[in-house]
Amino acid sequence: HFDHEIDVKGLREAASSVRRVRPLFDEYTIDGKRVYLCGEGRLVNLANAEGHPSAVMAFSFCNQALVIAYGVAHRGELEPRVYESPEEIDRRVARLQLEAMGVEIDILTPEQEEYLSSWQEGT
């Protein structure tokens, strides 16, 4: 992940001064105005933080792998276009992730189901 979207070299050349405000947060002064650059122009969530937590990455990669397998299994049936992840795959990934975290999904009581289906409009 590089600094392709922001011309950092050009910003540096245009600045009369550059000051490190704190790690990975720089202040460029151009014509008396200040411009702040995070993460040296790289992806902020990766450069200024630790990226995505491993649980999020596991969830994402699991979903991607299952969607690829779905695409291969249904290759003769799918048109060449962008598809959303099938709901059954999203639910399966969610169940797998919760299971890995030791979390169980509650089953709604008949009263809870009735309550949830009783609303005609939101608030």
Contact map, one row per residue, 1 for C-alpha under 8 A:
111000000000000000000000000000000000000001100000000000000000000000000000000000000000000000000000000000000000000000000000000
111100000000000000000000000000000000000011100000000000000000000000000000000000000000000000000000000000000000000000000000000
111111110000000000000000000000000000000111000000000000000000000000000000000000000000000000000000000000000000000000000000000
011111100000000000000000000000000000000011000000000000000000000000000000000000000000000000000000000000000000000000000000000
001111100000000000000000000000000000000010000000000000000000000000000000000000000000000000000000000000000000000000000000000
001111110000000000000000000000000000000010000000000000000000000000000000000000000000000000000000000000000000000000000000000
001111111110000000000000000000000000000000000000000000000000000000000000000000000000000000000000000000000000000000000000000
001001111111000000000000000000000000000110000000000000000000000000000000000000000000000000000000000000000000000000000000000
000000111111100000000000000000000000000000000000000000000000000000000000000000000000000000000000000000000000000000000000000
000000111111110000000000000000000000000000000000000000000000000000000000000000000000000000000000000000000000000000000000000
000000111111111000000000000100000000000000000000000000000000000000000000000000000000000000000000000000000000000000000000000
000000011111111001000000000100000000000000000000000000000000000000000000000000000000000000000000000000000000000000000000000
000000001111111100000000000000000000000000000000000000000000000000000000000000000000000000000000000000000000000000000000000
000000000111111100000000000001000000000000000000000000000000000000000000000000000000000000000000000000000000000000000000000
000000000011111111000000000111100000000000000000000000000000000000000000000000000000000000000000000000000000000000000000000
000000000000111111000000000111100000000000000000000000000000000000000000000000000000000000000000000000000000000000000000000
000000000000001111100000000111000000000000000000000000000000000000000000000000000000000000000000000000000000000000000000000
000000000001001111110000011110000000000000000000000000000000000000000000000000000000000000000000000000000000000000000000000
000000000000000011111000011100000000000000000000000000000000000000000000000000000000000000000000000000000000000000000000000
000000000000000001111111111000000000000000000000000000000000000000000000000000000000000000000000000000000000000000000000000
000000000000000000111110111000000000000000000000000000000000000000000000000000000000000000000000000000000000000000000000000
000000000000000000011111110000000000000000000000000000000000000000000000000000000000000000000000000000000000000000000000000
000000000000000000011111110000000000000000000000000000000000000000000000000000000000000000000000000000000000000000000000000
000000000000000000010111110000000000011100000011000000000000000000000000000000000000000000000000000000000000000000000000000
000000000000000000011111111000000001111100000000000000000000000000000000000000000000000000000000000000000000000000000000000
000000000000000001111111111100000001110100000000000000000000000000000000000000000000000000000000000000000000000000000000000
000000000000000001111000111110000111100000000000000000000000000000000000000000000000000000000000000000000000000000000000000
000000000011001111100000011111000111100000000000000000000000000000000000000000000000000000000000000000000000000000000000000
000000000000001111000000001111111110000000000000000000000000000000000000000000000000000000000000000000000000000000000000000
000000000000011110000000000111111110000000000000000000000000000000000000000000000000000000000000000000000000000000000000000
000000000000001100000000000011111000000000000000000000000000000000000000000000000000000000000000000000000000000000000000000
000000000000000000000000000011111100000000000000000000000000000000000000000000000000000000000000000000000000000000000000000
000000000000000000000000000011111110000000000000000000000000000000000000000000000000000000000000000000000000000000000000000
000000000000000000000000001111011111000000000000000000000000000000000000000000000000000000000000000000000000000000000000000
000000000000000000000000001111001111100000000000000000000000000000000000000000000000000000000000000000000000000000000000000
000000000000000000000000111100000111110000000000000000000000000000000000000000000000000000000000000000000000000000000000000
000000000000000000000000111100000011111110000000000000000000000000000000000000000000000000000000000000000000000000000000000
000000000000000000000001110000000001111111010001000000000000000000000000000000000000000000000000000000000000000000000000000
000000000000000000000001100000000000111111110011000000000000000000000000000000000000000000000000000000000000000000000000000
001000010000000000000001110000000000111111000010000000000000000000000000000000000000000000000000000000000000000000000000000
011111010000000000000000000000000000111111110000000000000000000000000000000000000000000000000000000000000000000000000000000
111100000000000000000000000000000000011111110110000000000000000000000000000000000000000000000000000000000000000000000000000
110000000000000000000000000000000000001011111110000000000000000000000000000000000000000000000000000000000000000000000000000
000000000000000000000000000000000000011011111111100000000000000000000000000000000000000000000000000000000000000000000000000
000000000000000000000000000000000000000000111111111100000000000000000000000000000000000000000000000000000000000000000000000
000000000000000000000000000000000000000001111111111100000000000000000000000000000000000000000000000000000000000000000000000
000000000000000000000001000000000000001101111111111000000000000000000000000000000000000000000000000000000000000000000000000
000000000000000000000001000000000000011000011111110000000000000000000000000000000000000000000000000000000000000000000000000
000000000000000000000000000000000000000000011111111000000000000000000000000000000000000000000000000000000000000000000000000
000000000000000000000000000000000000000000001111111110000000000000000000000000000000000000000000000000000000000000000000000
000000000000000000000000000000000000000000001110111110000000000000000000000000000000000000000000000000000000000000000000000
000000000000000000000000000000000000000000001100011111011000000000000000000000000000000000000000000000000000000000000000000
000000000000000000000000000000000000000000000000011111111000000000000000000000000000000000000000000000000000000000000000000
000000000000000000000000000000000000000000000000000111111100000000000000000000000000000000000000000000000000000000000000000
000000000000000000000000000000000000000000000000000011111110000000000000000000000000000000000000000000000000000000000000000
000000000000000000000000000000000000000000000000000111111111000000000000000000000000000000000000000000000000000000000000000
000000000000000000000000000000000000000000000000000111111111100000000000000000000000000000000000000000000000000000000000000
000000000000000000000000000000000000000000000000000001111111110000000000000000000000000000000000000000000000000000000000000
000000000000000000000000000000000000000000000000000000111111111000000000000000000000000000001100100000000000000000000000000
000000000000000000000000000000000000000000000000000000011111111100000000000000000000000000000000000000000000000000000000000
000000000000000000000000000000000000000000000000000000001111111110000000000000000000000000000000000000000000000000000000000
000000000000000000000000000000000000000000000000000000000111111111000000000000000000000000001000000000000000000000000000000
000000000000000000000000000000000000000000000000000000000011111111100000000000000000000011001000000000000000000000000000000
000000000000000000000000000000000000000000000000000000000001111111110000000000000000000000000000000000000000000000000000000
000000000000000000000000000000000000000000000000000000000000111111111000000000000000000000000000000000000000000000000000000
000000000000000000000000000000000000000000000000000000000000011111111100000000000000000010000000000000000000000000000000000
000000000000000000000000000000000000000000000000000000000000001111111110000000000000110010000000000000000000000000000000000
000000000000000000000000000000000000000000000000000000000000000111111111000000000000000000000000000000000000000000000000000
000000000000000000000000000000000000000000000000000000000000000011111111100000000000000000000000000000000000000000000000000
000000000000000000000000000000000000000000000000000000000000000001111111110000000000000000000000000000000000000000000000000
000000000000000000000000000000000000000000000000000000000000000000111111111001000000000000000000000000000000000000000000000
000000000000000000000000000000000000000000000000000000000000000000011111111000000000000000000000000000000000000000000000000
000000000000000000000000000000000000000000000000000000000000000000001111111000000000000000000000000000000000000000000000000
000000000000000000000000000000000000000000000000000000000000000000000111111111000000000000000000000000000000000000000000000
000000000000000000000000000000000000000000000000000000000000000000000011111111000000000000000000000000000000000000000000000
000000000000000000000000000000000000000000000000000000000000000000000000011111000000000000000000000000000000000000000000000
000000000000000000000000000000000000000000000000000000000000000000000000011111100000000000000000000000000000000000000000000
000000000000000000000000000000000000000000000000000000000000000000000010011111110000000000000000000000000000000000000000000
000000000000000000000000000000000000000000000000000000000000000000000000000011111000000000000000000000000000000000000000000
000000000000000000000000000000000000000000000000000000000000000000000000000001111100000000000000000000000000000000000000000
000000000000000000000000000000000000000000000000000000000000000000000000000000111110000000000000000000000000000000000000000
000000000000000000000000000000000000000000000000000000000000000000000000000000011111000000000000000000000000000000000000000
000000000000000000000000000000000000000000000000000000000000000000000000000000001111100000000000000000000000000000000000000
000000000000000000000000000000000000000000000000000000000000000000000000000000000111110000000000000000000000000000000000000
000000000000000000000000000000000000000000000000000000000000000000100000000000000011111011000000000000000000000000000000000
000000000000000000000000000000000000000000000000000000000000000000100000000000000001111111000000000000000000000000000000000
000000000000000000000000000000000000000000000000000000000000000000000000000000000000111111100000000000000000000000000000000
000000000000000000000000000000000000000000000000000000000000000000000000000000000000011111110000000000000000000000000000000
000000000000000000000000000000000000000000000000000000000000001001100000000000000000111111111000000000000000000000000000000
000000000000000000000000000000000000000000000000000000000000001000000000000000000000111111111100000000000000000000000000000
000000000000000000000000000000000000000000000000000000000000000000000000000000000000001111111110000000000000000000000000000
000000000000000000000000000000000000000000000000000000000000000000000000000000000000000111111111000000000000000000000000000
000000000000000000000000000000000000000000000000000000000010011000000000000000000000000011111111100000000000000000000000000
000000000000000000000000000000000000000000000000000000000010000000000000000000000000000001111111110000000000000000000000000
000000000000000000000000000000000000000000000000000000000000000000000000000000000000000000111111111000000000000000000000000
000000000000000000000000000000000000000000000000000000000000000000000000000000000000000000011111111100000000000000000000000
000000000000000000000000000000000000000000000000000000000010000000000000000000000000000000001111111110000000000000000000000
000000000000000000000000000000000000000000000000000000000000000000000000000000000000000000000111111111110000000000000000000
000000000000000000000000000000000000000000000000000000000000000000000000000000000000000000000011111111110000000000000000000
000000000000000000000000000000000000000000000000000000000000000000000000000000000000000000000001111111100000000000000000000
000000000000000000000000000000000000000000000000000000000000000000000000000000000000000000000000111111100000000000000000000
000000000000000000000000000000000000000000000000000000000000000000000000000000000000000000000000011111110000000000000000000
000000000000000000000000000000000000000000000000000000000000000000000000000000000000000000000000011111111000000000000000000
000000000000000000000000000000000000000000000000000000000000000000000000000000000000000000000000011001111100000000000000000
000000000000000000000000000000000000000000000000000000000000000000000000000000000000000000000000000000111110000000000000000
000000000000000000000000000000000000000000000000000000000000000000000000000000000000000000000000000000011111000000000000000
000000000000000000000000000000000000000000000000000000000000000000000000000000000000000000000000000000001111100000000000000
000000000000000000000000000000000000000000000000000000000000000000000000000000000000000000000000000000000111111110000000000
000000000000000000000000000000000000000000000000000000000000000000000000000000000000000000000000000000000011111110000000000
000000000000000000000000000000000000000000000000000000000000000000000000000000000000000000000000000000000001111111000000000
000000000000000000000000000000000000000000000000000000000000000000000000000000000000000000000000000000000001111111100000000
000000000000000000000000000000000000000000000000000000000000000000000000000000000000000000000000000000000001111111110000000
000000000000000000000000000000000000000000000000000000000000000000000000000000000000000000000000000000000001111111111000000
000000000000000000000000000000000000000000000000000000000000000000000000000000000000000000000000000000000000011111111100000
000000000000000000000000000000000000000000000000000000000000000000000000000000000000000000000000000000000000001111111110000
000000000000000000000000000000000000000000000000000000000000000000000000000000000000000000000000000000000000000111111110000
000000000000000000000000000000000000000000000000000000000000000000000000000000000000000000000000000000000000000011111110000
000000000000000000000000000000000000000000000000000000000000000000000000000000000000000000000000000000000000000001111111000
000000000000000000000000000000000000000000000000000000000000000000000000000000000000000000000000000000000000000000111111110
000000000000000000000000000000000000000000000000000000000000000000000000000000000000000000000000000000000000000000000111110
000000000000000000000000000000000000000000000000000000000000000000000000000000000000000000000000000000000000000000000011111
000000000000000000000000000000000000000000000000000000000000000000000000000000000000000000000000000000000000000000000011111
000000000000000000000000000000000000000000000000000000000000000000000000000000000000000000000000000000000000000000000000111
